[in-house]
Amino acid sequence: MATMRQDVWIDRPADDVWSLVRDSSRVTEWFPHMTDVKVDDDAGTRTITLESGLPLLEDIVSVRDDLRRFQYRLVGPLPVQHHLASIDVIADPADIDHRCLVTYSTDVEPHALAFILDGAVREALDNLKRVMEG
């Protein structure tokens, strides 16, 4: 299994960034190449459509406001044996009202998907910073 972690400092309060990240229906606002999202809160699922038209099916594992943690599993249609992604928004203890660290961790099997997913996550975090600071 491949384990990856990317992070970015954002010059905005953690609660502001968390309000965007925690809302599973707003992922297209900050994750590039995603054009549509449909959330079924009752089932705890999300379907994202990529620019290519490929749907990504996800199970929402948890949304923890007390931890500012969003977790999801990619369940298809890519050939995924295991996937768990966690996005954590952590207030900077030295500047709690103005800055936060966003950490995006992913475990995936097969290992071959790691390169693709890691690049997409880097692009997403860079875009999240632009959106929140712009």
C-alpha positions in Angstrom: 0.0 0.0 0.0 1.2 3.5 -0.8 0.9 6.3 1.8 1.2 9.9 0.7 0.9 13.2 2.5 0.8 16.7 1.1 0.3 20.0 3.0 0.0 23.7 2.5 -0.1 26.7 4.8 -3.0 29.0 4.2 -3.2 32.6 5.4 -6.8 32.3 6.6 -8.3 31.2 9.9 -8.8 27.4 10.2 -12.6 27.8 10.6 -12.8 29.7 7.3 -10.9 27.0 5.4 -12.7 24.2 7.2 -16.1 25.6 6.2 -15.2 25.0 2.5 -13.4 21.7 2.9 -16.0 20.1 5.1 -18.8 20.8 2.6 -18.6 17.7 0.3 -20.8 19.4 -2.3 -18.3 22.3 -2.8 -15.2 20.2 -3.8 -15.4 21.5 -7.4 -14.7 25.0 -6.0 -11.1 24.1 -5.1 -10.2 20.7 -6.6 -9.2 21.2 -10.2 -10.6 19.1 -13.1 -13.8 18.3 -11.3 -16.8 19.7 -13.0 -19.8 18.3 -11.1 -20.6 16.8 -7.7 -23.7 15.0 -6.4 -24.0 14.2 -2.7 -26.4 11.7 -1.2 -26.3 12.6 2.5 -28.6 9.7 3.4 -26.3 7.1 1.9 -23.1 9.0 2.8 -21.8 9.0 -0.8 -20.5 11.5 -3.3 -20.2 11.2 -7.1 -17.8 13.5 -8.7 -17.5 14.0 -12.5 -14.1 14.8 -13.9 -13.6 17.0 -17.0 -13.0 13.8 -19.0 -16.5 12.7 -18.1 -15.2 9.9 -15.8 -17.3 9.6 -12.6 -15.5 9.0 -9.2 -17.6 7.2 -6.7 -16.8 8.0 -3.0 -18.0 6.9 0.4 -17.8 9.8 2.9 -16.3 8.1 6.0 -16.4 11.0 8.5 -16.8 14.8 8.8 -15.4 15.7 12.3 -16.0 19.3 13.1 -14.2 18.9 16.5 -11.0 17.7 14.6 -11.6 19.6 11.4 -11.2 16.3 9.6 -12.9 15.1 6.4 -12.3 11.5 5.3 -13.5 9.6 2.3 -12.9 6.4 0.3 -12.7 6.2 -3.4 -14.7 3.1 -4.3 -14.9 3.2 -8.2 -14.7 3.0 -11.1 -10.9 3.1 -10.9 -9.4 -0.3 -10.0 -9.0 0.5 -6.3 -8.5 -2.2 -3.8 -8.1 0.2 -0.9 -8.3 3.9 -0.6 -8.7 6.3 2.4 -8.1 10.0 2.2 -8.0 12.4 5.2 -8.0 16.2 5.0 -7.1 17.9 8.2 -7.3 21.7 8.8 -5.1 22.7 11.7 -4.9 26.1 13.3 -1.4 27.6 13.6 -0.9 27.8 17.4 1.4 30.8 16.8 -1.2 32.6 14.7 -4.5 30.9 15.5 -6.7 33.7 14.1 -5.0 34.1 10.8 -3.2 31.0 9.5 -3.7 27.2 9.2 -2.1 24.1 7.9 -4.1 21.8 5.6 -2.8 18.3 5.4 -4.1 15.8 2.8 -3.1 12.2 3.5 -3.9 9.2 1.3 -3.5 5.5 1.6 -4.1 3.6 -1.7 -3.7 0.1 -3.1 -2.7 -0.6 -5.8 0.5 1.3 -5.4 0.4 2.4 -9.1 -2.4 4.9 -8.4 -0.2 6.8 -5.9 1.6 8.8 -8.5 -1.6 10.0 -10.1 -3.4 10.7 -6.9 -0.5 12.5 -5.3 -0.1 14.9 -8.2 -3.9 15.7 -8.1 -3.7 16.3 -4.4 -0.8 18.7 -4.8 -2.7 20.7 -7.4 -5.8 20.7 -5.3 -4.0 22.1 -2.2 -2.3 24.8 -4.2 -5.6 25.7 -5.7 -7.3 25.7 -2.2 -4.7 28.2 -1.1 -5.4 30.4 -4.1 -9.1 30.3 -3.5 -8.9 31.0 0.2 -6.3 33.7 0.0 -7.6 35.3 -3.2 
